[in-house]
Amino acid sequence: MKIMLDCSPRKIAEYRVRYGEDLWQLRTPLTGYARLEGIPYGLDNGCFSKFERERWNRLLEEAETDTPIFVCLPDIVGDAQRTMELFEYFKNHTNGLPRALVLQNGIEHITIPWEDLSAVFVGGDDAFKISPIALRAANCARMLGKWIHVGRVNTPQRVENWRDIADSIDGSGISRYDHMLEDVLKSMRGSHPQLWIGELGIVDNIDREP
């Protein structure tokens, strides 16, 4: 599972040395950081905060000469139906780049056009991110050979939820705060203390009896 950081190229390069980890980059229209040459990256759409279409289009144009792992098509947070409508509208605007569908609440009621996408980006609200519905959709994607990326992974708990499924993760917290990134790295390396998986597969960060 790879970590993608929405940081400046200088900061990512520094972190790669400091932590001895193959950290990748996430580019978004909101921050607009330049590419760190030589490492893989994903292209987000910024819709969780605000969709800036012109900025997104500029990043798409740049991506045509430096293909990313995936390009997230625009989405509506918490609404799979509206997200699918946006996917159908924008899918022909990506000029052959690898498209990612953002999985949102209600995806269980949607027929996913798997042949039109290369990746899924697990979005939705916090409850959706650890739901059986999201996990089943991601498992289906894996069986079909699609890339699986999970957004807003800022804690060891969330790492544990997706450890055996996700190909890559990102989070605003781990991009901004060293201590959050360090906690996530420790969890990925299996050295974070006090992790317990409950009956529903949800991970707590408190002391429990085995």
BAMIVO-891779 format. One record per residue (C-alpha): z, x, y; residue in one letter; residue number from 1. Coordinates in steps of 0.1 Angstrom, whole numbers, m for minus. Example, Ala and Ser with C-alpha at 12.3 -4.5 7.8 and 13.67 -1.06 7.14 Angstrom:
2
@zz: 78 xx: 123 yy: m45 rest: A nr: 1
@zz: 71 xx: 137 yy: m11 rest: S nr: 2
This chain:
210
@zz: 0 xx: 0 yy: 0 rest: M nr: 1
@zz: m12 xx: 15 yy: 33 rest: K nr: 2
@zz: 5 xx: 11 yy: 67 rest: I nr: 3
@zz: m18 xx: 4 yy: 96 rest: M nr: 4
@zz: m3 xx: 11 yy: 131 rest: L nr: 5
@zz: m14 xx: m4 yy: 164 rest: D nr: 6
@zz: m7 xx: 28 yy: 183 rest: C nr: 7
@zz: m24 xx: 54 yy: 204 rest: S nr: 8
@zz: m44 xx: 80 yy: 183 rest: P nr: 9
@zz: m20 xx: 107 yy: 195 rest: R nr: 10
@zz: 10 xx: 88 yy: 183 rest: K nr: 11
@zz: m5 xx: 80 yy: 149 rest: I nr: 12
@zz: m15 xx: 117 yy: 145 rest: A nr: 13
@zz: 21 xx: 127 yy: 153 rest: E nr: 14
@zz: 36 xx: 102 yy: 129 rest: Y nr: 15
@zz: 12 xx: 113 yy: 101 rest: R nr: 16
@zz: 27 xx: 149 yy: 105 rest: V nr: 17
@zz: 63 xx: 138 yy: 111 rest: R nr: 18
@zz: 65 xx: 115 yy: 81 rest: Y nr: 19
@zz: 40 xx: 132 yy: 57 rest: G nr: 20
@zz: 24 xx: 98 yy: 52 rest: E nr: 21
@zz: m13 xx: 88 yy: 52 rest: D nr: 22
@zz: m9 xx: 63 yy: 80 rest: L nr: 23
@zz: m40 xx: 43 yy: 91 rest: W nr: 24
@zz: m49 xx: 25 yy: 123 rest: Q nr: 25
@zz: m50 xx: m12 yy: 133 rest: L nr: 26
@zz: m72 xx: m19 yy: 164 rest: R nr: 27
@zz: m67 xx: m51 yy: 184 rest: T nr: 28
@zz: m83 xx: m65 yy: 216 rest: P nr: 29
@zz: m48 xx: m67 yy: 231 rest: L nr: 30
@zz: m40 xx: m30 yy: 231 rest: T nr: 31
@zz: m75 xx: m16 yy: 229 rest: G nr: 32
@zz: m65 xx: 18 yy: 217 rest: Y nr: 33
@zz: m93 xx: 43 yy: 210 rest: A nr: 34
@zz: m101 xx: 52 yy: 174 rest: R nr: 35
@zz: m84 xx: 80 yy: 157 rest: L nr: 36
@zz: m114 xx: 97 yy: 141 rest: E nr: 37
@zz: m113 xx: 105 yy: 104 rest: G nr: 38
@zz: m88 xx: 78 yy: 92 rest: I nr: 39
@zz: m96 xx: 43 yy: 79 rest: P nr: 40
@zz: m87 xx: 13 yy: 102 rest: Y nr: 41
@zz: m87 xx: m25 yy: 103 rest: G nr: 42
@zz: m98 xx: m46 yy: 132 rest: L nr: 43
@zz: m76 xx: m75 yy: 142 rest: D nr: 44
@zz: m85 xx: m104 yy: 165 rest: N nr: 45
@zz: m54 xx: m107 yy: 186 rest: G nr: 46
@zz: m52 xx: m145 yy: 181 rest: C nr: 47
@zz: m15 xx: m144 yy: 173 rest: F nr: 48
@zz: m9 xx: m138 yy: 210 rest: S nr: 49
@zz: m42 xx: m147 yy: 228 rest: K nr: 50
@zz: m78 xx: m144 yy: 218 rest: F nr: 51
@zz: m97 xx: m122 yy: 242 rest: E nr: 52
@zz: m133 xx: m128 yy: 231 rest: R nr: 53
@zz: m150 xx: m102 yy: 253 rest: E nr: 54
@zz: m126 xx: m75 yy: 242 rest: R nr: 55
@zz: m130 xx: m85 yy: 206 rest: W nr: 56
@zz: m168 xx: m83 yy: 210 rest: N nr: 57
@zz: m166 xx: m48 yy: 224 rest: R nr: 58
@zz: m145 xx: m37 yy: 195 rest: L nr: 59
@zz: m171 xx: m53 yy: 171 rest: L nr: 60
@zz: m199 xx: m33 yy: 188 rest: E nr: 61
@zz: m179 xx: m1 yy: 184 rest: E nr: 62
@zz: m172 xx: m9 yy: 147 rest: A nr: 63
@zz: m209 xx: m11 yy: 140 rest: E nr: 64
@zz: m211 xx: 27 yy: 141 rest: T nr: 65
@zz: m177 xx: 33 yy: 124 rest: D nr: 66
@zz: m172 xx: 6 yy: 98 rest: T nr: 67
@zz: m136 xx: m6 yy: 94 rest: P nr: 68
@zz: m119 xx: m17 yy: 62 rest: I nr: 69
@zz: m120 xx: m53 yy: 75 rest: F nr: 70
@zz: m127 xx: m74 yy: 106 rest: V nr: 71
@zz: m104 xx: m104 yy: 111 rest: C nr: 72
@zz: m124 xx: m134 yy: 123 rest: L nr: 73
@zz: m106 xx: m156 yy: 149 rest: P nr: 74
@zz: m79 xx: m179 yy: 136 rest: D nr: 75
@zz: m55 xx: m206 yy: 147 rest: I nr: 76
@zz: m19 xx: m197 yy: 138 rest: V nr: 77
@zz: m5 xx: m221 yy: 112 rest: G nr: 78
@zz: m37 xx: m241 yy: 108 rest: D nr: 79
@zz: m60 xx: m233 yy: 79 rest: A nr: 80
@zz: m85 xx: m260 yy: 86 rest: Q nr: 81
@zz: m91 xx: m250 yy: 122 rest: R nr: 82
@zz: m91 xx: m213 yy: 111 rest: T nr: 83
@zz: m119 xx: m221 yy: 85 rest: M nr: 84
@zz: m139 xx: m238 yy: 112 rest: E nr: 85
@zz: m137 xx: m207 yy: 134 rest: L nr: 86
@zz: m146 xx: m185 yy: 104 rest: F nr: 87
@zz: m177 xx: m205 yy: 97 rest: E nr: 88
@zz: m187 xx: m203 yy: 134 rest: Y nr: 89
@zz: m181 xx: m165 yy: 139 rest: F nr: 90
@zz: m191 xx: m152 yy: 105 rest: K nr: 91
@zz: m227 xx: m146 yy: 117 rest: N nr: 92
@zz: m214 xx: m127 yy: 147 rest: H nr: 93
@zz: m201 xx: m97 yy: 127 rest: T nr: 94
@zz: m235 xx: m80 yy: 121 rest: N nr: 95
@zz: m228 xx: m72 yy: 84 rest: G nr: 96
@zz: m192 xx: m58 yy: 90 rest: L nr: 97
@zz: m167 xx: m66 yy: 62 rest: P nr: 98
@zz: m152 xx: m100 yy: 72 rest: R nr: 99
@zz: m115 xx: m110 yy: 67 rest: A nr: 100
@zz: m103 xx: m146 yy: 65 rest: L nr: 101
@zz: m68 xx: m151 yy: 79 rest: V nr: 102
@zz: m48 xx: m171 yy: 55 rest: L nr: 103
@zz: m28 xx: m198 yy: 73 rest: Q nr: 104
@zz: m5 xx: m227 yy: 65 rest: N nr: 105
@zz: m25 xx: m253 yy: 46 rest: G nr: 106
@zz: m49 xx: m229 yy: 28 rest: I nr: 107
@zz: m41 xx: m247 yy: m5 rest: E nr: 108
@zz: m62 xx: m276 yy: 8 rest: H nr: 109
@zz: m92 xx: m254 yy: 18 rest: I nr: 110
@zz: m121 xx: m242 yy: m4 rest: T nr: 111
@zz: m124 xx: m205 yy: 5 rest: I nr: 112
@zz: m160 xx: m192 yy: 7 rest: P nr: 113
@zz: m152 xx: m160 yy: m12 rest: W nr: 114
@zz: m188 xx: m148 yy: m12 rest: E nr: 115
@zz: m187 xx: m147 yy: 27 rest: D nr: 116
@zz: m157 xx: m124 yy: 30 rest: L nr: 117
@zz: m145 xx: m89 yy: 19 rest: S nr: 118
@zz: m108 xx: m93 yy: 27 rest: A nr: 119
@zz: m79 xx: m117 yy: 34 rest: V nr: 120
@zz: m54 xx: m112 yy: 61 rest: F nr: 121
@zz: m21 xx: m130 yy: 53 rest: V nr: 122
@zz: m10 xx: m147 yy: 86 rest: G nr: 123
@zz: 8 xx: m180 yy: 90 rest: G nr: 124
@zz: 44 xx: m186 yy: 99 rest: D nr: 125
@zz: 73 xx: m167 yy: 83 rest: D nr: 126
@zz: 79 xx: m193 yy: 56 rest: A nr: 127
@zz: 42 xx: m192 yy: 46 rest: F nr: 128
@zz: 42 xx: m154 yy: 43 rest: K nr: 129
@zz: 67 xx: m155 yy: 14 rest: I nr: 130
@zz: 55 xx: m188 yy: m1 rest: S nr: 131
@zz: 40 xx: m192 yy: m36 rest: P nr: 132
@zz: 9 xx: m206 yy: m19 rest: I nr: 133
@zz: 2 xx: m174 yy: 1 rest: A nr: 134
@zz: 9 xx: m153 yy: m30 rest: L nr: 135
@zz: m14 xx: m173 yy: m52 rest: R nr: 136
@zz: m42 xx: m171 yy: m26 rest: A nr: 137
@zz: m37 xx: m133 yy: m24 rest: A nr: 138
@zz: m37 xx: m130 yy: m61 rest: N nr: 139
@zz: m70 xx: m149 yy: m63 rest: C nr: 140
@zz: m84 xx: m125 yy: m37 rest: A nr: 141
@zz: m73 xx: m95 yy: m58 rest: R nr: 142
@zz: m89 xx: m109 yy: m89 rest: M nr: 143
@zz: m122 xx: m112 yy: m70 rest: L nr: 144
@zz: m119 xx: m76 yy: m57 rest: G nr: 145
@zz: m111 xx: m85 yy: m21 rest: K nr: 146
@zz: m89 xx: m63 yy: 2 rest: W nr: 147
@zz: m55 xx: m78 yy: 9 rest: I nr: 148
@zz: m38 xx: m71 yy: 42 rest: H nr: 149
@zz: m5 xx: m86 yy: 54 rest: V nr: 150
@zz: 5 xx: m89 yy: 90 rest: G nr: 151
@zz: 40 xx: m88 yy: 106 rest: R nr: 152
@zz: 56 xx: m66 yy: 79 rest: V nr: 153
@zz: 84 xx: m51 yy: 99 rest: N nr: 154
@zz: 113 xx: m50 yy: 74 rest: T nr: 155
@zz: 120 xx: m37 yy: 39 rest: P nr: 156
@zz: 125 xx: m73 yy: 28 rest: Q nr: 157
@zz: 89 xx: m81 yy: 37 rest: R nr: 158
@zz: 77 xx: m49 yy: 20 rest: V nr: 159
@zz: 93 xx: m60 yy: m12 rest: E nr: 160
@zz: 77 xx: m94 yy: m10 rest: N nr: 161
@zz: 42 xx: m78 yy: m10 rest: W nr: 162
@zz: 47 xx: m45 yy: m28 rest: R nr: 163
@zz: 26 xx: m52 yy: m58 rest: D nr: 164
@zz: m1 xx: m73 yy: m41 rest: I nr: 165
@zz: m10 xx: m60 yy: m7 rest: A nr: 166
@zz: m34 xx: m31 yy: m1 rest: D nr: 167
@zz: m23 xx: m27 yy: 35 rest: S nr: 168
@zz: 2 xx: m40 yy: 60 rest: I nr: 169
@zz: 9 xx: m39 yy: 97 rest: D nr: 170
@zz: 36 xx: m50 yy: 121 rest: G nr: 171
@zz: 43 xx: m48 yy: 159 rest: S nr: 172
@zz: 78 xx: m36 yy: 151 rest: G nr: 173
@zz: 68 xx: m7 yy: 130 rest: I nr: 174
@zz: 42 xx: 3 yy: 155 rest: S nr: 175
@zz: 67 xx: 3 yy: 184 rest: R nr: 176
@zz: 100 xx: 15 yy: 169 rest: Y nr: 177
@zz: 106 xx: 46 yy: 149 rest: D nr: 178
@zz: 137 xx: 32 yy: 131 rest: H nr: 179
@zz: 117 xx: 2 yy: 118 rest: M nr: 180
@zz: 89 xx: 23 yy: 106 rest: L nr: 181
@zz: 113 xx: 46 yy: 89 rest: E nr: 182
@zz: 130 xx: 17 yy: 71 rest: D nr: 183
@zz: 97 xx: 4 yy: 59 rest: V nr: 184
@zz: 86 xx: 39 yy: 47 rest: L nr: 185
@zz: 119 xx: 43 yy: 28 rest: K nr: 186
@zz: 114 xx: 9 yy: 11 rest: S nr: 187
@zz: 79 xx: 18 yy: 1 rest: M nr: 188
@zz: 91 xx: 51 yy: m13 rest: R nr: 189
@zz: 119 xx: 32 yy: m32 rest: G nr: 190
@zz: 148 xx: 48 yy: m13 rest: S nr: 191
@zz: 160 xx: 20 yy: 9 rest: H nr: 192
@zz: 195 xx: 8 yy: 0 rest: P nr: 193
@zz: 209 xx: m26 yy: m6 rest: Q nr: 194
@zz: 177 xx: m45 yy: m16 rest: L nr: 195
@zz: 182 xx: m75 yy: m38 rest: W nr: 196
@zz: 155 xx: m99 yy: m51 rest: I nr: 197
@zz: 168 xx: m134 yy: m53 rest: G nr: 198
@zz: 158 xx: m162 yy: m76 rest: E nr: 199
@zz: 129 xx: m172 yy: m54 rest: L nr: 200
@zz: 117 xx: m137 yy: m50 rest: G nr: 201
@zz: 129 xx: m135 yy: m14 rest: I nr: 202
@zz: 146 xx: m102 yy: m6 rest: V nr: 203
@zz: 179 xx: m99 yy: 12 rest: D nr: 204
@zz: 194 xx: m68 yy: 28 rest: N nr: 205
@zz: 230 xx: m75 yy: 19 rest: I nr: 206
@zz: 253 xx: m64 yy: m9 rest: D nr: 207
@zz: 250 xx: m85 yy: m41 rest: R nr: 208
@zz: 264 xx: m82 yy: m76 rest: E nr: 209
@zz: 237 xx: m73 yy: m101 rest: P nr: 210
